Amino acid sequence: MDLSQFSGFLVFLAIFTMGFWLMIFLITFVIPYWLVGYFKEAWKFRKEGKEISKK
């Protein structure tokens, strides 16, 4: 394995590792954060709608 093949392998390994950790980060933090925010907003709007309809 010469230097260009080795450096190409290292670049591939770096990109693959970054993609793996980005996927883990998105699955564990970002997507649940978006979902919790969406359901909080939907619940708030539904609650406001019920209060308006009572009046």
N, C-alpha and C positions, 0 to 999 in steps of 0.2 A: 504494500500500500504506500503510494508516494504522498507527498505533502498536499497536493491538490485534492486527492481523494480523502485524506484525513481531515482537511479543513472543511470540505463539503459535508462529511459525516458529522463534524462538530456543529456546523450551521444547521443541518437537519435536526440534530439532537436538541439544539437550543430552541428551534421553532416548535418542535413537537412538545417539548417540556413546557414552554410558555402556553401553548394551546391547551395542554392538559390542565394546568393550574388555573387558566382562565375559565375553562369549563367547570371545574370544581367550584370556583368563586361564584360564577353565575348561578349554579344550581343551589348552592347553600346560602347565599346572601341576597343577591340581586332579585332573583325571581320571587322568593318569598316576601321580600320587602315590597315589591310591586303589588303582589297579590293582597297582602295585608292592607296596604294603602287603598287599593281599589275597593275592598270590601268595607273598610271604614267609611269611605266616601259614599258608597252605595247605601250603607245603613243610615248614615246621617241624612242623606237626601230622602230616603224612604220615611224616616222619622219626621222630617220637616213636612213632607207631603201629608202625613196622617194628621199633624197638628193643624195644617191649613184646612183640611177637609172637615175637621170637627167644628170649625168656627162658622 
